[in-house]
Amino acid sequence: MVNEYTGPPAQELETFLPKDAKNGTSKYKITPAKTDVESAAVQSFDPFKERSLEHPTTDGETLTHLLKASLGTGILAMPIAFSYAGLVGGIIATVLTALICTHCAYVLVKCAHTLYHRNKCTAMTFAEIAEVSLANGPQWGRRWSKFIPKCITYGLFVTYFGTCAVYTVIIATNFLQVIDHYTGSAMNLRVMIALLLVPLILLSWIPNLKYLAPVSMVANVFMCVGLGITFYYLVTDMPPLTERPMFISVMNWPSFFAIVIFAMEAIGVVMPLENQMKTPQNFIGLCGVLNQGMGGVTLIYILLGFLGYVRYGDEAMGSITLNLPVEEIPAQAVKILIALAVYCTFGLQFYVCLDIAWIAIKDKFKKRPTLVNYTMRTILVTAAVLLAVAVPTIGPFIGLIGAFFFSILGLLIPILIEMVTYWDQGFGKFNWIIWKNVLVFFFGLIALVFGSKGAIEDIINLYVK
């Protein structure tokens, strides 16, 4: 018997896999595994092109909303915030706070975009991002995949609903001060709040963010004009810079952070804005909508805080408008403009509550959804106004809720989502992402403790004095 095979014994690959000879070399034809095919399909899915919206918002409209969400009434407290850090210290601390708040919002949207590709979806709410990331993350996080999203939903709703009630009080109070000055008679605050019911309902009936953008633009104009008049008062008879300390002990900085975080934080509107964008990929990035908006907001915060502290020093009040001479017409104009700006902002803050509530009930009312939607809007606004009428001093209580929820939702939850989303991909060289998130965690903890402490003190002062 002659053995015709003189080569080496067949290897396992040669036995079971077909070969493709080319230029004297053999290449094996390997069919990708199913998981590889699925991975390729995920890579080919573009959630941004697949997103279909009836009234998508442009980058400019989204930027307008973001500016309005971050340029709230909290900016008027910047001078007193600078009194806890000093002139130079306040600038440094404001930039640091803005970087952390912006980074956490950036992380949330970045994780959302990653999950869009993984799960072949085109939009997610804040709570859905947390649920999906935890459910598909490490084993230790899966047990929290139902609990934490519920906390996010309830926390956002309670905080923004309370904010709507507080905004109602702020609008009424500013108008009332001007009315009382000219009439000479003290009008009841509760009556003034009740008179705002119909205008607020009409504002809440604006159907979507696309049509709400002009309102936010008007609010930005009112706020800018009001701040412009305020700057005029600040630079008039301004004392020399040498009369104010450049730095104040860092032991006082936590109180600074507590004020600025809750003035600047807008985590609740981030995903609603992103979900309505025509080009959501432009929300993040070096020159994205988020960085543009927060960069401009940070400059305005620094300018008002710096000039306000130079002008009034430790006499700066919780709202810089309270330092303005009430008998002068420009100062009265500031109050009216701020009231109008807050009124226009009400629609954007209300949209967060509306988005949460509508997602919760829309599947139960598939018949006549438009009627149900507008009925729900009317009921929610009426409830917020009634709450403000019942408790006009609700501000400190909402401040406590905001201090608790904004520090958790705005700072701590986003870094948790980042950890579980990229758990299998690693955390960069030397695990720098972990160390970065540890620093953010401690910053959020400081905001939680000192923000809650300040709000509790306000409540005590309100009822004890």
C-alpha positions in Angstrom: 0.0 0.0 0.0 1.4 3.3 -1.1 0.9 6.4 1.1 0.3 9.2 -1.3 0.1 11.9 1.4 3.6 13.1 2.2 2.8 16.3 4.0 2.4 16.9 7.7 -0.7 15.6 9.5 -3.8 17.7 8.9 -4.4 20.4 11.5 -7.8 20.9 13.1 -8.5 24.1 11.1 -7.5 22.3 7.8 -9.8 19.4 8.6 -13.0 21.4 9.3 -12.7 24.8 7.6 -12.6 25.5 3.8 -9.6 27.2 2.4 -9.2 30.1 0.0 -5.9 29.9 -1.8 -4.3 33.1 -3.0 -0.7 33.8 -4.1 0.4 30.5 -2.8 -1.0 31.1 0.7 -4.1 29.7 2.3 -6.7 31.8 4.1 -9.5 30.3 5.9 -13.1 31.3 5.2 -14.6 32.0 8.6 -18.3 33.0 8.9 -18.8 35.6 11.6 -20.5 34.3 14.8 -24.0 35.5 15.5 -22.8 37.8 18.1 -20.5 39.5 15.6 -23.4 39.9 13.2 -25.5 41.4 15.9 -22.7 43.7 16.8 -22.4 44.9 13.2 -26.1 45.5 13.1 -25.9 47.6 16.2 -23.0 49.6 14.7 -25.0 50.2 11.5 -28.0 51.5 13.5 -28.1 55.3 13.6 -30.5 56.5 16.3 -30.2 60.1 15.2 -31.4 59.4 11.7 -34.1 57.0 12.9 -35.6 59.6 15.3 -38.9 60.8 14.0 -40.5 63.9 15.6 -43.5 65.9 14.6 -42.1 69.2 15.8 -38.3 68.8 16.3 -36.4 71.7 17.8 -33.3 73.2 16.2 -29.9 73.7 17.9 -30.7 77.4 18.4 -34.1 76.7 19.9 -32.6 74.1 22.3 -29.9 76.6 23.3 -32.5 79.2 24.0 -34.4 76.7 26.3 -31.1 75.7 28.0 -30.2 79.3 28.7 -33.6 80.0 30.2 -33.5 76.9 32.4 -30.1 77.8 33.8 -30.6 81.6 34.0 -33.3 81.3 36.7 -33.9 83.5 39.7 -31.1 81.8 41.5 -28.6 84.0 39.6 -29.8 86.9 41.8 -28.2 85.2 44.8 -24.7 85.2 43.3 -23.4 88.3 45.2 -24.2 86.7 48.6 -22.6 83.6 47.3 -19.4 85.5 46.6 -19.4 86.7 50.2 -18.5 83.1 51.2 -15.5 82.8 48.8 -14.2 86.3 48.0 -13.7 88.0 44.7 -11.0 85.7 43.2 -12.2 82.7 45.2 -15.8 83.3 43.9 -14.6 83.3 40.3 -12.6 80.1 40.8 -15.4 78.3 42.7 -18.0 79.4 40.1 -16.0 78.0 37.2 -15.4 74.8 39.2 -19.1 74.4 40.0 -20.1 75.1 36.3 -17.5 72.5 35.1 -18.9 69.8 37.4 -22.6 70.5 36.7 -22.0 70.7 33.0 -19.9 67.5 33.1 -22.6 65.6 34.9 -25.2 66.7 32.3 -22.7 65.8 29.5 -22.1 62.3 31.1 -25.9 61.7 31.2 -26.4 62.6 27.5 -23.3 60.7 26.4 -24.5 57.5 28.2 -27.9 58.0 26.6 -26.3 58.1 23.1 -24.3 54.9 23.9 -27.5 53.1 25.1 -29.4 54.3 22.0 -27.0 52.3 19.9 -26.9 49.3 22.2 -30.7 49.0 22.5 -31.7 50.3 19.1 -33.9 53.1 20.4 -34.0 56.8 19.5 -34.8 58.5 22.7 -34.9 57.9 26.5 -35.9 59.8 29.6 -33.6 60.3 32.5 -35.3 57.4 34.4 -35.1 55.1 31.4 -31.4 55.7 31.0 -30.9 54.7 34.6 -33.1 51.6 34.3 -31.5 50.3 31.1 -27.9 51.0 32.2 -28.4 49.3 35.6 -30.4 46.3 34.2 -27.6 45.6 31.7 -24.7 46.5 33.9 -22.8 44.7 36.6 -24.6 42.2 38.8 -24.5 44.5 41.9 -26.4 47.2 40.0 -29.2 45.1 38.6 -31.0 44.9 41.9 -31.4 48.7 41.7 -32.7 48.8 38.1 -36.3 49.3 39.2 -35.9 51.3 42.4 -33.6 54.1 41.2 -35.6 55.0 38.1 -38.7 55.4 40.3 -36.7 57.7 42.6 -35.6 59.8 39.6 -39.1 60.1 38.3 -40.7 61.0 41.6 -37.8 63.3 42.6 -37.9 65.2 39.3 -41.7 65.6 39.5 -41.8 66.7 43.1 -38.9 69.2 42.6 -40.2 70.8 39.4 -43.8 70.8 40.5 -42.7 72.6 43.7 -40.6 74.9 41.6 -43.7 75.8 39.6 -45.5 76.7 42.8 -42.5 78.8 44.0 -42.4 80.6 40.6 -46.0 81.5 41.0 -45.2 83.1 44.4 -42.2 85.0 42.9 -44.2 86.4 40.1 -47.0 87.5 42.4 -44.6 89.0 44.9 -42.7 91.1 42.4 -45.9 92.5 40.8 -47.4 93.1 44.2 -44.5 95.2 45.4 -44.9 97.6 42.4 -48.7 97.7 42.7 -48.5 98.4 46.5 -46.0 101.2 45.9 -48.3 103.0 43.5 -51.7 102.3 45.1 -50.6 102.7 48.7 -52.7 99.8 49.8 -51.5 96.3 50.7 -53.1 93.8 48.4 -53.4 90.2 49.7 -50.6 88.0 48.3 -53.0 85.0 48.0 -55.4 87.0 45.8 -52.5 88.1 43.5 -51.4 84.4 43.2 -54.9 83.3 42.4 -55.2 86.0 39.6 -52.3 84.3 37.9 -54.2 81.0 37.4 -55.7 81.8 33.9 -52.4 83.3 32.4 -50.5 80.3 33.7 -53.0 77.8 32.2 -52.8 79.6 28.9 -49.0 79.3 29.0 -49.2 75.6 29.8 -51.3 75.0 26.7 -48.4 75.7 24.4 -48.2 72.2 22.8 -44.5 71.5 22.6 -41.0 72.8 23.0 -40.9 73.9 19.4 -43.6 76.5 20.0 -42.3 77.2 23.5 -38.9 78.4 22.2 -40.2 82.0 21.3 -41.5 82.2 24.9 -38.1 81.2 26.3 -36.5 83.8 24.0 -38.8 86.5 25.3 -37.9 85.4 28.9 -34.2 85.6 28.1 -34.8 89.2 26.8 -36.7 90.2 29.9 -34.0 88.7 32.1 -31.2 90.3 30.2 -32.8 93.7 30.3 -33.5 93.3 34.0 -29.9 92.2 34.7 -28.7 95.1 32.5 -30.5 97.6 34.7 -29.2 95.8 37.8 -25.6 96.1 36.4 -26.1 99.8 36.1 -26.9 100.1 39.8 -23.9 97.8 40.6 -21.3 99.9 38.7 -22.7 103.2 40.0 -20.7 104.5 43.0 -18.8 101.2 43.1 -16.2 101.1 45.8 -12.6 100.1 45.0 -11.8 96.4 44.7 -9.3 96.6 47.6 -12.2 97.0 50.0 -13.3 93.4 49.4 -11.3 90.3 50.2 -9.9 88.4 47.3 -10.2 85.0 49.1 -12.2 83.8 52.1 -11.4 80.7 54.0 -12.2 77.5 52.1 -14.2 76.4 55.1 -16.9 78.8 53.9 -16.9 77.5 50.4 -19.4 74.7 50.9 -22.0 77.3 51.5 -21.0 79.0 48.2 -21.3 75.7 46.3 -24.7 75.0 47.9 -26.1 78.3 46.5 -24.5 78.1 43.1 -25.3 74.5 42.3 -29.0 75.0 42.9 -29.0 78.2 41.0 -27.2 76.7 38.0 -28.5 73.1 38.0 -30.9 72.2 35.2 -30.6 68.4 35.0 -34.3 67.9 34.8 -34.6 69.6 31.4 -31.6 68.1 29.8 -33.1 64.9 28.5 -36.5 66.5 27.5 -34.5 69.0 25.5 -32.3 66.3 23.9 -35.3 64.1 23.1 -36.9 66.9 21.1 -33.9 67.9 19.1 -33.6 67.5 15.3 -29.9 66.8 15.6 -29.4 65.4 19.1 -25.7 64.6 18.4 -25.1 68.3 18.5 -26.2 68.6 22.1 -22.8 67.4 23.3 -19.3 67.9 21.9 -16.6 70.5 22.5 -18.7 73.2 20.8 -22.1 71.5 21.4 -25.3 73.2 22.6 -24.6 72.1 26.2 -21.1 73.7 26.4 -22.2 76.8 24.6 -25.1 77.4 26.9 -23.3 76.7 30.1 -20.3 78.7 29.1 -22.5 81.8 28.5 -24.4 81.2 31.8 -21.1 80.9 33.7 -19.8 84.2 32.5 -23.1 86.0 33.5 -23.0 84.3 36.9 -19.5 85.4 37.5 -20.1 89.0 36.4 -23.2 89.5 38.5 -21.6 87.8 41.6 -18.4 89.8 41.3 -20.0 93.2 40.7 -22.7 92.6 43.3 -20.2 91.7 46.0 -17.9 94.6 45.1 -20.9 97.0 45.3 -22.7 95.8 48.5 -20.1 93.5 50.2 -21.6 91.6 53.1 -24.8 93.7 52.9 -25.8 91.8 49.7 -29.1 90.2 50.2 -30.5 86.8 49.1 -31.8 88.5 46.0 -29.7 91.4 44.7 -32.9 93.2 43.6 -33.7 93.7 47.3 -30.7 95.9 47.5 -32.0 98.2 44.8 -33.9 101.4 45.8 -37.6 100.5 45.5 -38.7 104.1 45.1 -36.8 104.5 41.8 -38.5 103.6 38.5 -35.5 101.6 37.0 -35.6 99.4 40.1 -39.3 98.9 39.8 -38.7 98.0 36.1 -36.3 95.3 37.2 -39.0 93.8 39.5 -41.5 93.8 36.6 -39.0 92.4 34.1 -37.9 89.6 36.5 -41.5 88.7 37.1 -42.3 88.5 33.4 -39.1 86.5 32.8 -40.1 84.0 35.6 -43.6 83.8 34.1 -42.2 82.9 30.7 -39.9 80.4 32.4 -42.8 78.7 34.1 -43.7 76.9 30.8 -40.2 75.3 30.6 -40.2 74.2 34.2 -43.7 72.9 33.9 -42.8 70.9 30.8 -40.7 68.5 33.0 -43.7 67.7 35.1 -45.9 67.4 32.0 -43.4 65.0 30.3 -43.3 62.7 33.4 -47.1 62.7 34.0 -48.0 62.2 30.3 -45.6 59.2 30.0 -47.3 57.7 33.1 -50.9 57.9 31.8 -50.9 58.2 28.0 -51.3 54.4 27.5 -54.5 54.4 29.5 -56.1 57.2 27.5 -55.6 56.2 23.8 -59.0 57.7 22.9 -59.0 61.4 22.5 -55.4 61.8 23.7 -55.3 65.5 22.9 -58.3 66.3 25.2 -56.8 64.2 28.0 -53.4 65.9 27.6 -54.8 69.4 27.8 -57.0 68.4 30.7 -54.0 67.1 32.5 -52.1 70.3 31.9 -54.9 72.4 33.3 -55.2 70.2 36.4 -51.4 70.3 37.1 -51.2 74.1 36.8 -54.3 74.5 39.0 -52.8 72.3 41.6 -49.5 74.2 41.6 -51.4 77.5 42.0 -53.6 76.2 44.8 -50.5 74.9 46.6 -49.0 78.4 46.3 -52.2 80.0 47.5 -52.4 77.6 50.5 -48.7 78.1 51.4 -47.2 81.3 50.1 -44.1 80.7 52.2 -43.4 77.4 50.4 -40.0 78.6 49.1 -37.8 77.3 51.9 -39.6 73.9 51.8 -39.0 73.6 48.1 -35.4 74.7 48.7 -34.9 71.8 51.0 -36.4 69.4 48.4 -34.3 70.9 45.7 -31.1 70.7 47.8 -31.8 67.0 48.4 -32.9 66.0 45.0 -30.7 68.2 42.8 -27.5 67.1 44.5 -28.5 63.5 44.1 -30.1 63.7 40.6 -27.8 66.3 39.1 -24.5 65.0 40.4 -24.6 61.6 42.0 -26.9 59.6 39.7 -25.1 60.6 36.4 -21.8 59.3 37.6 -23.5 56.1 38.8 -25.0 55.7 35.3 -21.6 56.3 33.7 -20.0 53.6 35.9 -22.5 50.9 35.0 -22.8 51.9 31.3 -19.1 51.5 30.7 -18.4 48.8 33.3 -17.3 46.2 30.7 -15.3 48.7 28.6 -13.0 49.9 31.4 -12.4 53.3 32.9 -9.4 54.6 31.1 -5.7 54.8 31.9 -5.0 54.4 35.6 -8.8 54.2 36.0 -9.0 58.0 35.8 -12.8 57.9 35.4 -13.2 56.2 38.8 -11.0 58.8 40.5 -12.8 61.6 38.7 -16.2 60.2 39.8 -14.9 59.9 43.4 -14.2 63.7 43.4 -17.7 64.4 41.9 -19.2 62.2 44.6 -17.7 64.2 47.4 -18.7 67.4 45.7 -22.3 66.2 45.5 -22.2 65.1 49.1 -21.1 68.6 50.2 -23.9 70.1 48.2 -26.4 67.7 49.7 -25.3 68.4 53.3 -24.8 72.2 53.2 -27.7 72.8 50.8 -30.1 70.9 53.1 -28.6 72.7 56.1 -29.2 76.1 54.6 -32.8 75.3 53.6 -33.6 74.0 57.1 -32.2 77.2 58.6 -34.4 79.2 56.3 -37.4 77.2 57.5 -36.5 77.7 61.1 -36.0 81.4 60.7 -39.3 81.7 58.9 -41.4 80.2 61.7 -39.3 81.0 64.7 -38.9 84.8 64.1 
